[in-house]
Amino acid sequence: MSFKGFSKGKSRQTPVMEAFFSELLPAIDHLGELKLTIYLFWRLNRMEGQFRYVTRGELANDNRFMQGLSTSPQGAGPALDEALSRAVQRGTLLKADFSRGEGTEALYFLNTAKGRDAVKAIANGEWRYTEETRVEITLGEDKTNIFELYEQNIGPLTPMIADALREAEQTYPASWIEDAMRIAVENNARNWRYVAAILDRWQVEGRHDRKDRRDTEKDRRRYVEGEFADYIEH
């Protein structure tokens, strides 16, 4: 497959720590380990919460990533196991076996200060597991970036709005921003203040998927009345 090039305009960036280039990159001599390491920088950056980790099962569920580890489906699983083993042995990843129910589950953390704190907490029995649903994150085709989405649905992209969007990208998941813009369009509130108000509320109160709500009329009124009313064009 030939790469068609990076998309025009602004796109979301994935931060990579300097030590990766100065220490890890020259040392890694296994392609699977290298792919896994870069992939985890991308994936963990898109997760929420103070302590971010992945399980083997979550990695195996990303079909696009697994296809890149082996030329055959049968070889993808062993290739993932080898890549994980090498990354743990090198010290890039920290592995912690967490007791869950009648068994244990391996959690993988980046070897950062927060990752080390999490592994220590698990070892000391201080880790509190929550049953909240973890957002599925998988590789996919490039999506419309939020700058294009704003121009297409809300209005012109001014320098101040661009700065606000960049800040929002660092604070909220991209799916939240997209959904908040969609709600703004549905309620004829095509301005960033309205979108930002929704995002702020989700961050404070927690965000529940709209598809799980039974009272759709009550859900609609939530975004057109009360604190959001001042942002709507009449």
Rosetta blueprint (number, residue, H / E / L):
1 M L
2 S L
3 F L
4 K L
5 G L
6 F L
7 S L
8 K L
9 G L
10 K L
11 S L
12 R L
13 Q L
14 T L
15 P L
16 V L
17 M L
18 E H
19 A H
20 F H
21 F H
22 S H
23 E H
24 L H
25 L H
26 P H
27 A H
28 I L
29 D L
30 H L
31 L H
32 G H
33 E H
34 L H
35 K H
36 L H
37 T H
38 I H
39 Y H
40 L H
41 F H
42 W H
43 R H
44 L H
45 N H
46 R L
47 M L
48 E L
49 G L
50 Q L
51 F L
52 R L
53 Y L
54 V E
55 T L
56 R H
57 G H
58 E H
59 L H
60 A H
61 N L
62 D L
63 N H
64 R H
65 F H
66 M H
67 Q H
68 G L
69 L L
70 S L
71 T L
72 S L
73 P H
74 Q H
75 G H
76 A H
77 G H
78 P H
79 A H
80 L H
81 D H
82 E H
83 A H
84 L H
85 S H
86 R H
87 A H
88 V H
89 Q H
90 R H
91 G L
92 T L
93 L E
94 L E
95 K E
96 A E
97 D E
98 F E
99 S E
100 R E
101 G L
102 E L
103 G E
104 T E
105 E E
106 A E
107 L E
108 Y E
109 F E
110 L E
111 N L
112 T L
113 A H
114 K H
115 G H
116 R H
117 D H
118 A H
119 V H
120 K H
121 A H
122 I H
123 A H
124 N L
125 G L
126 E L
127 W L
128 R L
129 Y L
130 T L
131 E L
132 E L
133 T L
134 R L
135 V L
136 E L
137 I L
138 T L
139 L L
140 G L
141 E L
142 D L
143 K L
144 T L
145 N L
146 I H
147 F H
148 E H
149 L H
150 Y H
151 E H
152 Q H
153 N H
154 I L
155 G L
156 P L
157 L L
158 T L
159 P H
160 M H
161 I H
162 A H
163 D H
164 A H
165 L H
166 R H
167 E H
168 A H
169 E H
170 Q H
171 T H
172 Y L
173 P L
174 A H
175 S H
176 W H
177 I H
178 E H
179 D H
180 A H
181 M H
182 R H
183 I H
184 A H
185 V H
186 E H
187 N L
188 N L
189 A L
190 R L
191 N L
192 W H
193 R H
194 Y H
195 V H
196 A H
197 A H
198 I H
199 L H
200 D H
201 R H
202 W H
203 Q H
204 V H
205 E H
206 G L
207 R L
208 H L
209 D L
210 R H
211 K H
212 D H
213 R L
214 R L
215 D L
216 T H
217 E H
218 K H
219 D H
220 R H
221 R H
222 R H
223 Y L
224 V L
225 E L
226 G H
227 E H
228 F H
229 A H
230 D H
231 Y H
232 I L
233 E L
234 H L
